[in-house]
Amino acid sequence: MTTHFYSRNVLSFFAGLGLGLSLIIAIGAQNVFVLRQGIRRERVLVVVVICALSDAVLIATGVAGLGFLLETVPWLVDAARVLGAAVLLIYGLLAARRAWRGDETLSPSGDEKRSGRLATVIAIAFALTWLNPHVYLDTVLMLGSIAATHGDARWLFAAGAILASIVWFTALGFGARGLARWLNTPRAWRILDAVIATVMIAIAVSLVAPLFGA
């Protein structure tokens, strides 16, 4: 009986870990932002902590059974779509401007090292996480509902999913430094910013498209 209980708990933990990784690894605005900050070695720890901690809160919320709120009040998801699309569009246009001007450098400039820069990075990290409706659907609704099927082991399932977020964002943020040697030219940064702009704007459009029946 004890062995069966232990095995079920272990399986629940690794089920949460595997599903969490499968959901979070998909290319998205949040991952692109973490990658860019990691490559530039700018406020990486702050961004990683915000993203991982936010995921942990959302996963815990879903497992606690509060995901029904999004199902009973659907306009909250629509509101998140509009706000999230606006943030992504602005960030995408800024990346497009950097790609057009070609003035991006690997090391932060003097202006970017000012105290206000930290506030900007924090604001963007929070916005790309909390104004993204896909995050709620994946963490609160999907992970929350699947965790419920694990019964008493649902919190171990949640622990596995939370660990997946911590491992992924840490690896993405700090592992991105290895790409720095290939991104030490203005041309490389223009290409990267062009890709970032394309991804951000495409996601922004995909967020609001369902509101117009597309």
Secondary structure, 3 states (H helix, E strand, C coil): CHHHHHHHHHHHHHHHHHHHHHHHCCCCHHHHHHHHHHHHCCCHHHHHHHHHHHHHHHHHHHHCCCCHHHHHCCHHHHHHHHHHHHHHHHHHHHHHHHHHHCCCCCCCCCHHHCHHHHHHHHHHHHHHHHCCHHHHHHHHHHHHHHHHCCHHHHHHHHHHHHHHHHHHHHHHHHHHHHHHHHCCCHHHHHHHHHHHHHHHHHHHHHHHHHHHCC
